[in-house]
Amino acid sequence: MKLALAQHQQTWQLFSLFLMTVVCYFITLKAPFYLDDASSIYENVHRLGLPLLEVFNLYGLRGVAYASFALNYQVSGLDIAGFHLTNNAIHFFCAAFVYLLTKECCRAKQVSTAWLPFVVALVFVCHPLSSQAVTYIVQRIASLAGLFYFASLYFYLLTRQAHKSKEVLIYGFITGLFILLALFTKQNTVAIFLSIFLLEWLVLGALANKFKLVFVGFLGCLMLAALLVAFSESFQQGVLWLDAYTRETTEITRLAYFETQIRVVGEYIQRLFVPNSLQLEYTTPIADGLFTKVSGYIWLHVALLITAIYCVKKQPLISFGIFFYYTAQIVESSFIPIRDVAFDHRTYIPNFGLILAVVVAIYHAVKRFDIKPFIVVLSAMSIIAVYSSITIKRNALWLDPVAFYQYELAISTNKARVHNALAQLYMESEQWRKASEHFEQAVVLTDEPGMRALYISNYIAAVKNSGELEQAISLTQTYLPLVNSNEARKQLLTNLGFIYIQKREASNAFSAFKNVMTMDNRPPPNEANLGMALSLWALKRQSQAKIYLQRTISNDPENDYARQLLEKLKAQGF
């Protein structure tokens, strides 16, 4: 009878999680693509259309995530609702495994499973901080990694608690499969082995008698590593390889990145409790590595870690939650420099730990101080309602890209990518002056040479489209010396040539296109071939124009305009 009631309770609690997912995220089905969705999805269909195994091989340690994008594309094309439905489903299954994992942790520590796991999962599913990993399509990478991460830990607990060898084999195989899927979805999931260690130590209690042995072994490994560094040249080469492999950028030192992350993780914690002013991109300054400006955040982390250590024996689930939070961020928020220092989707997996720790702490406080149930229920419902409403409001903002980017810039204008994205939307609606203003800001703000060249090209195009041809020419001549890439210079000169054509200055157009053709041995942009043809035609050199029209058509057989011009030349006897 009790088992049947427990099964019934679990069923309706899981169904409630599904309903909460629908309530919070159904609105996202019409949210458009954003920023990195371009390079990963809708401008990447030539790869996503390949067989899934080829897609997996192309993307290495993110192969599973990109194979899922490919599957979406191959089933429903670029239908935005299909991508969002998949993301929403992943989020629900993540919440379901958070629920099941919490339930197994509670059983192992003889804590009531009636409501605690449900509350943890409910907060997880409706929390605004999770929305970026769900609504921002490309960040399925983070939520799918979370799904495999939580599923691995759940089945690991089942494996460790199984009594029959058949169950051990089945659960063990499933655990291994989910770990592999996690590792080939996103690199940060390598922290799963630390999470398993925490399960053994704080949930299963299996390391209690072996901890000293583990600690001695760890010290021994450190001493051995030190000896190898001192005496082994090949090992030193391996260390250099490891240094290169464990950094995305060389522009930030490891110490400066670590100091920056002390602040970033502190801000993550603040937003977990008070999720206001959420942003897609944060303008967190890079620290100097001297640790003089993060003392407040250091005390926050120290206080949490001291709490975790204090609770190891009396309330191990609180300790597990806090240690889980920090260890799950060890890849992206420690000593591995990444150019983009802060994104909310990076908290998708770690947040489970702090949510668990807080809910368990409240559970024990309620028991100890005999707080009346209706007060607890009312408080929990209020918190869920507030978080859900913020999530829905945040998701509603994603529906309107212009409003979304304006909101981002209202919080901080120091965002080159956001200025560029907003300007492109203004270009689509032919609001040239607004577009040029934001492209100009993008040029000023970016510190990436490759992106600066793109923003300059966009800026000049917007100015040209606004009818300010002289200003567009002046800007091109100003920015050309500042662009180092030949490909970018070719594009600027190609655009300059077309501006001269628009002004009916054929000689200047010819000079611009000639510079493109003779810059290096690599093929010019095909637009330059067409532009050269037009300028030669205007200069009454039709025979040479014919050659460049043929090149244009050879490179782009579907260029109808070039075909029409070529037919006219042939009709004139050329």
C-alpha positions as CSV (number, residue, x, y, z in Angstrom):
1,M,0.0,0.0,0.0
2,K,2.8,2.4,1.0
3,L,4.7,1.6,-2.2
4,A,1.6,2.3,-4.3
5,L,1.1,5.6,-2.6
6,A,4.8,6.5,-3.1
7,Q,4.5,5.6,-6.8
8,H,1.4,7.7,-7.2
9,Q,3.0,10.6,-5.5
10,Q,6.1,10.4,-7.7
11,T,3.9,10.2,-10.8
12,W,2.0,13.4,-10.1
13,Q,5.1,15.2,-8.9
14,L,6.8,14.4,-12.2
15,F,3.7,15.5,-14.0
16,S,3.7,18.8,-12.1
17,L,7.3,19.4,-13.2
18,F,6.2,18.8,-16.8
19,L,3.4,21.3,-16.3
20,M,5.7,23.9,-14.8
21,T,8.1,23.5,-17.7
22,V,5.2,24.1,-20.1
23,V,4.0,27.1,-18.1
24,C,7.5,28.7,-18.1
25,Y,8.7,27.8,-21.6
26,F,5.8,27.3,-23.9
27,I,6.0,31.0,-24.8
28,T,9.6,30.4,-26.2
29,L,8.4,28.3,-29.2
30,K,8.3,31.5,-31.4
31,A,11.6,33.0,-30.1
32,P,14.0,33.6,-33.0
33,F,17.6,32.7,-33.4
34,Y,20.2,34.8,-31.6
35,L,23.9,35.5,-32.0
36,D,25.8,32.2,-31.9
37,D,22.8,30.4,-33.3
38,A,24.0,31.7,-36.7
39,S,27.4,30.1,-36.8
40,S,26.2,26.9,-35.1
41,I,22.8,26.4,-36.8
42,Y,21.2,28.4,-39.6
43,E,24.5,29.4,-41.3
44,N,25.8,25.9,-40.7
45,V,23.3,23.8,-42.5
46,H,26.0,22.5,-44.9
47,R,27.4,20.6,-42.0
48,L,24.1,19.8,-40.1
49,G,22.8,18.1,-43.3
50,L,25.6,15.5,-43.1
51,P,25.0,12.0,-41.6
52,L,24.9,12.2,-37.8
53,L,28.1,10.2,-37.3
54,E,30.0,12.6,-39.6
55,V,28.6,15.6,-37.6
56,F,29.6,13.9,-34.4
57,N,33.2,13.4,-35.7
58,L,33.4,17.0,-36.9
59,Y,32.7,18.5,-33.5
60,G,34.8,16.2,-31.2
61,L,34.0,16.9,-27.5
62,R,30.8,18.6,-28.5
63,G,29.8,16.0,-31.0
64,V,26.7,14.8,-29.3
65,A,25.3,18.4,-28.9
66,Y,25.9,19.2,-32.6
67,A,24.5,15.8,-33.7
68,S,21.3,16.8,-31.9
69,F,21.2,20.1,-33.8
70,A,21.7,18.1,-37.0
71,L,18.9,15.8,-36.1
72,N,16.6,18.7,-35.5
73,Y,17.5,20.2,-38.9
74,Q,17.1,16.9,-40.8
75,V,13.7,16.3,-39.2
76,S,12.1,19.8,-39.5
77,G,14.6,22.0,-41.3
78,L,15.1,25.4,-39.7
79,D,11.7,25.4,-38.1
80,I,12.3,27.4,-34.9
81,A,9.6,25.7,-32.9
82,G,11.2,22.3,-33.5
83,F,14.5,23.5,-31.9
84,H,12.7,25.1,-29.0
85,L,10.5,22.0,-28.3
86,T,13.7,19.9,-28.1
87,N,15.3,22.4,-25.7
88,N,12.2,22.4,-23.5
89,A,12.0,18.6,-23.5
90,I,15.6,18.4,-22.4
91,H,15.0,20.9,-19.6
92,F,12.1,18.8,-18.3
93,F,14.1,15.6,-18.4
94,C,16.9,17.4,-16.6
95,A,14.4,18.4,-13.9
96,A,13.1,14.9,-13.7
97,F,16.6,13.5,-13.1
98,V,17.3,16.2,-10.6
99,Y,14.2,15.0,-8.8
100,L,15.2,11.3,-8.9
101,L,18.8,12.1,-8.0
102,T,17.7,14.1,-5.0
103,K,15.3,11.4,-4.0
104,E,18.1,8.8,-4.0
105,C,20.4,11.1,-2.0
106,C,17.6,11.6,0.6
107,R,17.0,7.9,0.9
108,A,20.7,7.2,1.4
109,K,20.8,9.7,4.3
110,Q,17.4,8.7,5.7
111,V,15.8,12.1,4.9
112,S,12.1,12.2,4.1
113,T,11.5,12.0,0.3
114,A,7.9,13.2,0.4
115,W,8.4,16.8,-0.6
116,L,12.1,17.7,-0.5
117,P,13.1,16.3,-3.9
118,F,10.0,17.8,-5.5
119,V,10.8,21.3,-4.2
120,V,14.4,21.0,-5.4
121,A,13.4,20.0,-8.9
122,L,10.6,22.6,-9.0
123,V,13.0,25.4,-8.1
124,F,15.4,24.1,-10.7
125,V,12.9,23.9,-13.5
126,C,11.4,27.4,-12.9
127,H,14.5,29.3,-11.9
128,P,15.2,32.3,-14.2
129,L,18.9,31.5,-14.2
130,S,18.2,28.3,-16.1
131,S,16.4,30.2,-18.9
132,Q,19.5,31.0,-21.0
133,A,20.4,27.3,-21.3
134,V,16.9,26.6,-22.5
135,T,15.7,29.6,-24.6
136,Y,19.0,30.4,-26.2
137,I,18.9,27.5,-28.7
138,V,22.7,27.0,-29.1
139,Q,23.0,26.7,-25.3
140,R,21.3,23.4,-25.6
141,I,25.0,22.4,-25.3
142,A,24.7,23.3,-21.6
143,S,21.3,21.8,-20.9
144,L,22.0,18.6,-22.8
145,A,25.3,18.2,-20.9
146,G,23.2,18.7,-17.7
147,L,20.8,16.0,-18.7
148,F,23.5,13.4,-19.1
149,Y,25.4,14.7,-16.0
150,F,22.4,14.3,-13.7
151,A,21.3,11.0,-15.3
152,S,24.9,9.6,-14.8
153,L,24.8,10.5,-11.1
154,Y,21.3,9.0,-10.6
155,F,22.2,5.7,-12.2
156,Y,25.6,5.7,-10.4
157,L,23.7,5.7,-7.1
158,L,21.4,2.9,-8.3
159,T,24.5,0.9,-9.3
160,R,26.1,1.4,-5.9
161,Q,22.9,0.5,-4.0
162,A,21.9,-2.5,-6.2
163,H,22.1,-5.9,-4.5
164,K,21.8,-8.2,-7.5
165,S,24.7,-8.7,-9.9
166,K,22.3,-8.3,-12.9
167,E,21.1,-4.9,-11.6
168,V,24.7,-3.8,-11.0
169,L,25.6,-4.7,-14.6
170,I,22.6,-3.0,-16.1
171,Y,22.8,0.2,-14.0
172,G,26.6,0.3,-14.4
173,F,26.3,0.1,-18.2
174,I,23.7,2.9,-18.3
175,T,25.9,5.0,-16.0
176,G,28.9,4.5,-18.3
177,L,26.9,5.3,-21.3
178,F,25.5,8.6,-19.8
179,I,29.0,9.6,-18.7
180,L,30.3,9.1,-22.2
181,L,27.4,11.1,-23.7
182,A,28.1,13.9,-21.2
183,L,31.9,14.0,-22.0
184,F,31.1,14.3,-25.7
185,T,28.5,17.0,-25.2
186,K,30.5,19.7,-23.3
187,Q,34.0,19.7,-21.8
188,N,32.9,21.0,-18.4
189,T,31.3,17.6,-17.7
190,V,34.7,16.1,-16.8
191,A,33.8,17.4,-13.4
192,I,31.4,14.5,-13.1
193,F,34.2,12.4,-11.6
194,L,34.5,14.9,-8.7
195,S,30.7,14.7,-8.3
196,I,30.9,10.9,-8.0
197,F,33.7,11.3,-5.4
198,L,31.3,13.6,-3.5
199,L,28.5,11.0,-3.7
200,E,30.8,8.3,-2.3
201,W,32.1,10.6,0.5
202,L,29.0,12.5,1.6
203,V,26.0,10.5,0.4
204,L,27.1,6.9,0.5
205,G,29.7,7.4,3.3
206,A,31.9,4.9,1.6
207,L,35.1,6.9,2.0
208,A,34.8,7.6,5.7
209,N,37.4,4.9,6.7
210,K,39.5,5.4,3.7
211,F,39.8,9.1,3.6
212,K,43.3,9.2,5.2
213,L,44.5,6.7,2.7
214,V,43.1,8.8,-0.1
215,F,44.7,11.9,1.3
216,V,48.1,10.2,1.6
217,G,47.8,8.8,-1.9
218,F,47.0,12.3,-3.2
219,L,50.1,13.8,-1.5
220,G,52.2,11.0,-2.9
221,C,50.9,11.8,-6.4
222,L,51.8,15.4,-6.0
223,M,55.3,14.5,-4.9
224,L,55.7,12.2,-7.8
225,A,54.5,14.9,-10.2
226,A,57.0,17.3,-8.7
227,L,59.9,14.9,-9.3
228,L,58.8,14.3,-12.8
229,V,58.7,18.1,-13.5
230,A,62.2,18.4,-12.1
231,F,63.9,15.5,-13.9
232,S,61.9,14.6,-17.0
233,E,62.2,16.7,-20.2
234,S,59.4,14.8,-21.9
235,F,57.2,15.5,-19.0
236,Q,58.0,19.2,-19.2
237,Q,57.0,19.1,-22.8
238,G,53.8,17.4,-21.8
239,V,53.2,20.2,-19.3
240,L,53.6,22.7,-22.1
241,W,51.1,20.8,-24.2
242,L,48.7,20.7,-21.2
243,D,49.1,24.4,-20.7
244,A,48.1,25.1,-24.3
245,Y,45.2,22.6,-24.2
246,T,43.7,24.0,-21.0
247,R,43.3,27.6,-22.1
248,E,41.1,29.2,-24.8
249,T,43.0,32.4,-24.8
250,T,46.6,33.5,-24.0
251,E,45.4,37.1,-23.4
252,I,44.4,36.4,-19.8
253,T,46.8,34.9,-17.3
254,R,45.6,32.0,-15.2
255,L,45.8,34.0,-12.0
256,A,43.9,37.0,-13.4
257,Y,41.2,34.6,-14.7
258,F,40.9,32.9,-11.3
259,E,40.6,36.3,-9.6
260,T,37.9,37.3,-12.1
261,Q,36.0,34.1,-11.5
262,I,36.0,34.7,-7.8
263,R,33.8,37.7,-8.6
264,V,31.9,36.0,-11.4
265,V,30.9,33.0,-9.2
266,G,30.0,35.4,-6.4
267,E,27.6,37.2,-8.8
268,Y,26.2,33.8,-10.0
269,I,25.3,33.1,-6.4
270,Q,23.7,36.5,-5.9
271,R,21.6,35.9,-9.1
272,L,20.6,32.5,-7.9
273,F,18.9,34.1,-4.8
274,V,17.9,37.4,-6.4
275,P,17.6,36.9,-10.2
276,N,17.3,40.5,-11.4
277,S,18.9,42.3,-14.3
278,L,19.7,39.0,-16.1
279,Q,21.7,39.5,-19.3
280,L,22.8,37.4,-22.2
281,E,26.3,39.0,-22.0
282,Y,27.9,40.5,-18.9
283,T,30.7,43.1,-19.1
284,T,32.7,41.8,-16.2
285,P,36.2,43.5,-16.2
286,I,39.2,41.2,-16.2
287,A,41.1,41.3,-12.9
288,D,44.8,42.0,-12.5
289,G,45.7,38.9,-10.5
290,L,46.5,40.9,-7.4
291,F,43.3,39.9,-5.5
292,T,42.8,43.4,-4.2
293,K,39.2,44.0,-5.5
294,V,37.4,40.8,-4.7
295,S,37.8,40.6,-0.9
296,G,34.0,40.6,-0.3
297,Y,33.5,37.7,-2.7
298,I,36.4,35.8,-1.1
299,W,34.6,36.0,2.2
300,L,31.4,34.8,0.6
301,H,33.1,31.7,-0.8
302,V,35.1,31.1,2.4
303,A,31.8,31.3,4.5
304,L,30.1,28.8,2.2
305,L,33.0,26.4,2.2
306,I,33.4,26.6,6.0
307,T,29.6,25.8,6.2
308,A,30.1,22.8,4.0
309,I,33.0,21.5,6.1
310,Y,31.1,22.1,9.3
311,C,28.1,20.2,8.1
312,V,30.0,17.1,6.8
313,K,29.1,15.0,9.8
314,K,25.8,16.4,10.9
315,Q,24.2,17.5,7.6
316,P,26.2,15.9,4.8
317,L,23.6,16.7,2.1
318,I,24.2,20.4,2.7
319,S,27.9,19.8,2.4
320,F,27.3,17.7,-0.8
321,G,25.3,20.6,-2.3
322,I,27.9,23.3,-1.6
323,F,30.9,21.2,-2.7
324,F,28.9,20.1,-5.8
325,Y,28.3,23.7,-6.7
326,Y,32.0,24.6,-6.7
327,T,33.4,21.4,-8.2
328,A,30.8,21.5,-11.1
329,Q,32.3,24.9,-12.1
330,I,35.9,23.9,-11.8
331,V,36.5,23.8,-15.6
332,E,34.9,27.1,-16.6
333,S,35.5,29.1,-13.4
334,S,38.9,28.3,-12.1
335,F,42.4,28.5,-13.8
336,I,41.4,27.7,-17.4
337,P,41.3,31.1,-19.2
338,I,38.2,31.5,-21.4
339,R,37.8,34.8,-23.4
340,D,34.1,35.2,-22.4
341,V,34.4,35.2,-18.6
342,A,30.7,35.1,-17.6
343,F,27.6,33.4,-18.9
344,D,24.5,32.3,-17.0
345,H,24.2,29.1,-18.9
346,R,27.4,27.9,-17.2
347,T,25.5,27.7,-13.9
348,Y,22.9,25.3,-15.3
349,I,24.5,22.2,-13.7
350,P,26.1,23.8,-10.6
351,N,22.9,25.5,-9.5
352,F,21.4,22.1,-8.5
353,G,24.0,21.9,-5.7
354,L,23.1,25.2,-4.0
355,I,19.4,24.7,-4.5
356,L,19.7,21.3,-2.8
357,A,21.8,22.7,0.1
358,V,19.3,25.5,0.7
359,V,16.3,23.3,0.6
360,V,17.9,20.7,2.9
361,A,18.9,23.5,5.3
362,I,15.3,24.8,5.3
363,Y,14.0,21.3,5.8
364,H,16.1,20.8,8.9
365,A,15.3,24.3,10.3
366,V,11.5,23.5,9.9
367,K,12.0,20.3,11.9
368,R,14.1,21.8,14.6
369,F,12.0,24.9,15.2
370,D,8.7,23.2,14.6
371,I,7.5,25.8,12.0
372,K,3.9,25.4,11.0
373,P,3.4,23.6,7.7
374,F,1.1,26.2,6.2
375,I,3.9,28.8,6.6
376,V,6.4,26.6,4.9
377,V,4.0,25.8,2.0
378,L,3.0,29.4,1.6
379,S,6.6,30.5,1.6
380,A,7.6,27.8,-0.9
381,M,4.7,28.7,-3.2
382,S,5.5,32.4,-3.1
383,I,9.1,31.7,-4.1
384,I,8.1,29.4,-6.9
385,A,5.6,32.0,-8.1
386,V,8.1,34.8,-8.1
387,Y,10.8,32.7,-9.9
388,S,8.3,31.5,-12.5
389,S,7.0,35.0,-13.2
390,I,10.5,36.3,-13.7
391,T,11.3,33.4,-16.0
392,I,8.1,33.9,-18.1
393,K,8.9,37.7,-18.3
394,R,12.5,36.9,-19.3
395,N,11.3,34.4,-22.0
396,A,8.8,37.0,-23.3
397,L,11.7,39.4,-23.9
398,W,13.4,36.8,-26.1
399,L,10.4,36.9,-28.5
400,D,11.4,40.4,-29.6
401,P,15.1,40.7,-30.6
402,V,15.1,44.5,-30.9
403,A,13.6,44.9,-27.4
404,F,15.9,42.2,-26.1
405,Y,19.1,43.9,-27.4
406,Q,17.8,47.3,-26.3
407,Y,17.3,45.9,-22.8
408,E,20.9,44.5,-22.8
409,L,22.3,47.9,-23.8
410,A,20.2,49.7,-21.3
411,I,22.0,47.8,-18.6
412,S,25.4,48.2,-20.1
413,T,26.4,49.8,-23.5
414,N,29.8,48.1,-23.5
415,K,28.7,45.2,-25.7
416,A,30.1,45.1,-29.2
417,R,28.3,41.9,-30.3
418,V,25.0,43.2,-29.1
419,H,25.4,46.6,-30.8
420,N,26.3,44.7,-34.0
421,A,23.3,42.3,-33.7
422,L,20.9,45.2,-33.0
423,A,22.3,47.2,-36.0
424,Q,21.7,44.2,-38.3
425,L,18.1,44.2,-37.2
426,Y,17.8,47.9,-38.1
427,M,19.4,47.1,-41.5
428,E,16.7,44.5,-42.1
429,S,14.0,47.2,-41.5
430,E,16.0,49.8,-43.5
431,Q,16.6,52.0,-40.5
432,W,20.0,52.9,-41.9
433,R,21.0,55.7,-39.5
434,K,20.1,53.7,-36.4
435,A,22.1,50.8,-37.9
436,S,25.2,52.9,-38.6
437,E,25.1,54.3,-35.0
438,H,25.2,50.9,-33.5
439,F,27.7,49.5,-36.0
440,E,30.0,52.4,-35.1
441,Q,29.7,51.5,-31.4
442,A,30.6,47.9,-32.2
443,V,33.7,49.1,-34.1
444,V,34.8,51.2,-31.1
445,L,34.1,48.6,-28.5
446,T,35.5,45.4,-29.9
447,D,39.1,44.3,-29.2
448,E,39.0,41.4,-31.6
449,P,40.7,42.3,-35.0
450,G,38.6,39.8,-37.0
451,M,35.3,41.1,-35.6
452,R,36.4,44.7,-36.0
453,A,36.9,44.2,-39.7
454,L,33.4,42.7,-39.9
455,Y,31.9,45.6,-37.9
456,I,33.7,48.2,-40.1
457,S,32.3,46.6,-43.2
458,N,28.8,46.6,-41.8
459,Y,29.2,50.2,-40.6
460,I,30.2,51.4,-44.0
461,A,27.4,49.5,-45.7
462,A,24.9,51.1,-43.4
463,V,26.3,54.6,-44.1
464,K,26.2,53.9,-47.8
465,N,22.6,52.7,-47.7
466,S,21.6,55.9,-45.9
467,G,22.7,57.8,-49.0
468,E,25.9,59.3,-47.4
469,L,28.2,58.1,-50.1
470,E,31.0,60.7,-49.4
471,Q,31.0,59.7,-45.8
472,A,31.2,56.0,-46.7
473,I,34.2,56.7,-49.0
474,S,35.9,58.7,-46.2
475,L,35.3,56.0,-43.7
476,T,36.7,53.3,-46.0
477,Q,39.9,55.3,-46.6
478,T,40.2,55.9,-42.8
479,Y,39.7,52.3,-41.8
480,L,41.7,50.5,-44.5
481,P,45.1,51.1,-42.9
482,L,43.7,49.7,-39.6
483,V,42.6,46.4,-41.1
484,N,45.4,43.8,-41.2
485,S,43.6,40.9,-42.9
486,N,43.9,40.9,-46.7
487,E,40.5,39.2,-46.9
488,A,38.9,42.0,-44.9
489,R,40.8,44.7,-47.0
490,K,39.5,43.0,-50.2
491,Q,35.9,43.3,-48.9
492,L,36.3,46.9,-47.9
493,L,37.8,47.8,-51.3
494,T,35.1,45.8,-53.1
495,N,32.4,47.8,-51.2
496,L,34.3,51.0,-52.1
497,G,34.3,50.0,-55.7
498,F,30.6,49.6,-55.7
499,I,30.1,53.0,-54.0
500,Y,32.1,54.6,-56.9
501,I,29.9,52.7,-59.4
502,Q,26.9,54.1,-57.7
503,K,28.4,57.6,-58.0
504,R,29.2,56.9,-61.7
505,E,33.0,57.3,-61.1
506,A,34.1,54.3,-63.2
507,S,37.9,55.1,-63.1
508,N,37.9,55.2,-59.2
509,A,35.8,52.0,-59.2
510,F,38.3,50.3,-61.6
511,S,41.2,51.3,-59.3
512,A,39.5,49.9,-56.2
513,F,38.7,46.6,-57.9
514,K,42.2,46.4,-59.4
515,N,43.6,46.7,-55.9
516,V,41.4,43.7,-54.9
517,M,42.6,41.6,-57.8
518,T,46.3,42.3,-57.3
519,M,46.5,42.2,-53.5
520,D,47.7,38.6,-53.3
521,N,47.5,35.2,-55.0
522,R,44.2,34.2,-53.5
523,P,41.0,34.5,-55.4
524,P,39.1,37.8,-54.9
525,P,35.5,37.9,-53.6
526,N,33.2,37.0,-56.5
527,E,31.4,40.4,-56.0
528,A,34.8,42.0,-57.1
529,N,34.7,40.1,-60.4
530,L,31.2,41.5,-61.0
531,G,32.3,45.0,-59.9
532,M,35.3,44.9,-62.2
533,A,33.1,43.9,-65.1
534,L,30.7,46.8,-64.4
535,S,33.5,49.3,-64.2
536,L,35.2,48.0,-67.4
537,W,31.8,48.2,-69.2
538,A,31.4,51.8,-68.0
539,L,34.9,52.5,-69.4
540,K,33.9,51.1,-72.8
541,R,36.2,48.1,-72.4
542,Q,33.5,45.5,-73.0
543,S,35.8,42.7,-74.2
544,Q,37.6,42.7,-70.8
545,A,34.3,43.1,-69.0
546,K,33.1,39.9,-70.7
547,I,36.0,38.0,-69.1
548,Y,35.0,39.1,-65.6
549,L,31.4,38.3,-66.2
550,Q,32.3,34.8,-67.2
551,R,34.4,34.4,-64.0
552,T,31.4,35.7,-62.0
553,I,29.1,33.1,-63.5
554,S,31.7,30.3,-63.3
555,N,31.9,30.9,-59.5
556,D,28.2,31.5,-59.1
557,P,26.2,29.8,-61.9
558,E,22.9,31.1,-60.4
559,N,23.9,34.8,-60.7
560,D,21.1,35.9,-63.0
561,Y,22.2,39.5,-63.1
562,A,25.7,38.5,-64.4
563,R,24.0,36.2,-67.0
564,Q,21.8,39.0,-68.2
565,L,24.8,41.3,-68.7
566,L,26.7,38.7,-70.5
567,E,23.8,38.1,-72.9
568,K,23.7,41.8,-73.6
569,L,27.4,41.8,-74.4
570,K,26.9,38.9,-76.7
571,A,24.0,40.6,-78.4
572,Q,26.3,43.6,-79.0
573,G,28.8,41.3,-80.7
574,F,31.4,40.9,-77.9
